[in-house]
Amino acid sequence: MPGTTARVVLSSGFSRRYTGGVHEFTIEARNLRGVIRALDQLYPGLGHHLEEETTVAIDGEIHEVGYLQPLRQGSEVFFIPKIEGG
C-alpha cells in the first residue's frame, strides 16, 4: 500500500548538524515511523537523533510519541528540538 506525500521540516540548527543544511523534504510514508525511516535512509543515523532529540508536530498538533500517527496527503511534519528542563 503506497504512502502519502508529506512535507517534512527540520529546524535550522538540527539540519546544520545532521543534514548539511537541508531542512525541508518531501517524503512518502503512511505514518511518522515511515518518515523517520525514510530520513534515516537518506542520512544514516538521523533516525536515532530524531527519535531522541525532537518532538514532532503533525499538521500543527504536537505528538510526544506518535510513531504510528497516520499522515494525510499533504501533511506537514515538523521536527522540533526538545527543550531540556533543569
C-alpha positions in Angstrom: 0.0 0.0 0.0 1.6 3.3 -1.1 2.1 6.1 1.4 1.0 9.7 1.2 3.3 12.6 0.4 4.2 14.8 3.3 6.2 17.9 3.7 8.8 17.4 6.4 10.8 20.2 8.0 13.7 20.1 10.4 14.8 23.1 12.5 17.8 25.0 11.0 20.1 24.1 13.9 19.2 20.4 13.6 19.6 20.4 9.8 23.0 22.1 10.1 24.2 19.4 12.4 22.9 16.3 10.7 21.9 17.0 7.0 24.4 19.6 5.8 21.8 22.3 6.0 19.0 20.6 4.1 15.9 21.4 6.2 12.9 20.5 4.0 12.0 17.2 2.4 9.1 15.6 0.5 8.6 12.1 1.9 6.2 9.4 1.0 5.1 7.5 4.1 1.9 6.2 5.8 2.9 7.3 9.3 5.6 9.1 11.3 7.6 5.9 11.6 7.8 5.8 7.8 9.0 9.4 7.7 11.8 8.7 10.2 12.9 5.5 8.3 13.0 7.5 5.0 15.1 10.2 6.5 17.4 7.6 8.1 18.0 6.1 4.7 18.9 9.5 3.3 21.2 10.3 6.3 22.2 7.1 8.1 21.9 7.6 11.9 19.5 10.6 11.6 16.5 8.5 12.7 18.1 7.9 16.1 18.7 11.6 16.6 15.1 12.5 15.5 13.7 9.9 18.0 15.9 11.1 20.9 16.2 14.8 20.3 12.9 16.1 18.9 9.2 16.5 19.4 7.0 16.2 16.4 4.2 18.5 15.2 1.9 16.9 12.5 -0.4 19.4 10.9 0.1 21.8 13.8 -0.6 19.2 16.5 2.3 18.2 18.9 2.9 14.5 19.4 5.3 13.3 22.1 5.2 9.7 20.9 3.4 9.3 17.7 5.3 6.8 15.6 2.1 5.2 14.2 0.3 8.6 13.8 -1.2 8.4 10.3 -0.3 11.0 7.7 -2.8 12.5 5.2 -1.9 13.6 1.7 -0.1 16.9 2.1 0.5 16.6 5.8 3.2 18.9 7.3 5.6 17.2 9.7 7.9 19.5 11.8 10.7 18.0 13.9 11.2 20.4 16.8 14.3 20.2 19.2 13.2 19.1 22.7 13.6 21.8 25.3 15.6 20.4 28.2 14.4 21.4 31.7 16.6 21.9 34.6 
